[in-house]
Amino acid sequence: MPDNKPETPWNRLLGAAKEAGATEDDSPVEEAPSGFVKRMISMREGLWKFTKTVLWRRWSLVAALLAIALYLTLYFVMKSNPPTPAPAPQLAPTFPLPPAP
């Protein structure tokens, strides 16, 4: 219930703010003309939230599948080119031969 006493500090502050243009006029907010329109608006908002959720999940799924494909590609590319084993060390020819029996 609004207070109509103009001498209260709060009402003086509101009046000064309205005169300075800091607040909007006290125009009433128009409500939806019927319950049907309200239901349609709420249904549209709910449908938009649902769509955003589904799209987010779908894009997350696509990103996860791409990450798995990239990992498997790199894994099999690296596995298909194994490093060549180092040759077995050869005895240097300067070593003496073992004694004959």
Phi and psi in degrees as a GROMACS rama.xvg file:
@    title "Ramachandran Plot"
@    xaxis  label "Phi"
@    yaxis  label "Psi"
@TYPE xy
-69.7784  147.691  PRO-2
-92.29  122.599  ASP-3
-96.6954  12.197  ASN-4
-82.9914  114.758  LYS-5
-74.2429  -11.7421  PRO-6
-86.9143  -4.74864  GLU-7
-74.3568  147.372  THR-8
-59.0734  -36.8763  PRO-9
-64.2677  -46.1357  TRP-10
-66.0666  -36.3477  ASN-11
-65.232  -38.9006  ARG-12
-65.0926  -43.1784  LEU-13
-64.0583  -42.1017  LEU-14
-62.4585  -41.2281  GLY-15
-67.0025  -37.7689  ALA-16
-66.974  -38.1391  ALA-17
-67.7772  -39.0359  LYS-18
-66.9993  -34.0616  GLU-19
-79.7663  -10.9143  ALA-20
86.3201  16.4044  GLY-21
-80.0959  -18.7042  ALA-22
-123.698  163.223  THR-23
-82.7008  165.633  GLU-24
-66.7099  163.775  ASP-25
-84.1066  45.7953  ASP-26
-75.0537  134.68  SER-27
-68.3178  145.042  PRO-28
-79.2837  129.972  VAL-29
-77.4567  129.779  GLU-30
-90.2864  165.899  GLU-31
-63.2681  142.257  ALA-32
-65.7376  -25.4398  PRO-33
-151.434  169.625  SER-34
-66.2777  -31.1903  GLY-35
-63.3328  -44.1245  PHE-36
-65.6241  -39.8191  VAL-37
-61.0385  -42.6951  LYS-38
-65.9128  -37.8665  ARG-39
-66.2493  -41.0102  MET-40
-65  -44.4664  ILE-41
-67.9389  -34.3818  SER-42
-66.427  -40.9251  MET-43
-63.5749  -42.2475  ARG-44
-64.4287  -41.976  GLU-45
-65.3267  -39.3125  GLY-46
-66.02  -37.2165  LEU-47
-66.3263  -41.3187  TRP-48
-63.0923  -42.4094  LYS-49
-63.0779  -42.0412  PHE-50
-63.2166  -43.2772  THR-51
-62.3154  -39.9479  LYS-52
-64.4531  -46.2814  THR-53
-64.7735  -44.003  VAL-54
-63.8303  -40.4974  LEU-55
-62.5833  -43.874  TRP-56
-66.3037  -38.802  ARG-57
-65.8956  -43.5572  ARG-58
-66.8302  -34.2529  TRP-59
-64.7954  -40.0509  SER-60
-65.0343  -43.2134  LEU-61
-61.8942  -43.9541  VAL-62
-63.301  -41.0566  ALA-63
-65.0819  -42.0691  ALA-64
-65.7906  -38.9171  LEU-65
-64.7065  -39.1319  LEU-66
-64.7044  -41.1459  ALA-67
-65.1313  -43.1421  ILE-68
-62.8712  -41.8978  ALA-69
-63.3977  -43.8506  LEU-70
-61.6676  -47.0906  TYR-71
-64.6924  -38.0476  LEU-72
-61.477  -49.5224  THR-73
-63.633  -38.2499  LEU-74
-62.3638  -47.925  TYR-75
-73.9318  -30.6445  PHE-76
-65.879  -43.7613  VAL-77
-69.4644  -33.5896  MET-78
-75.2155  -29.9255  LYS-79
-74.1919  -17.4426  SER-80
-114.708  74.1605  ASN-81
-70.7508  150.752  PRO-82
-66.7766  143.367  PRO-83
-71.8832  135.486  THR-84
-68.6594  146.883  PRO-85
-69.8358  142.076  ALA-86
-66.172  151.455  PRO-87
-64.3211  140.439  ALA-88
-65.9227  137.623  PRO-89
-98.293  148.665  GLN-90
-69.3374  136.056  LEU-91
-69.732  142.431  ALA-92
-70.1572  -9.95507  PRO-93
-83.8555  -11.346  THR-94
-72.567  145.952  PHE-95
-72.0841  149.46  PRO-96
-72.6702  154.663  LEU-97
-66.7135  153.107  PRO-98
-65.146  144.392  PRO-99
-81.0682  143.39  ALA-100
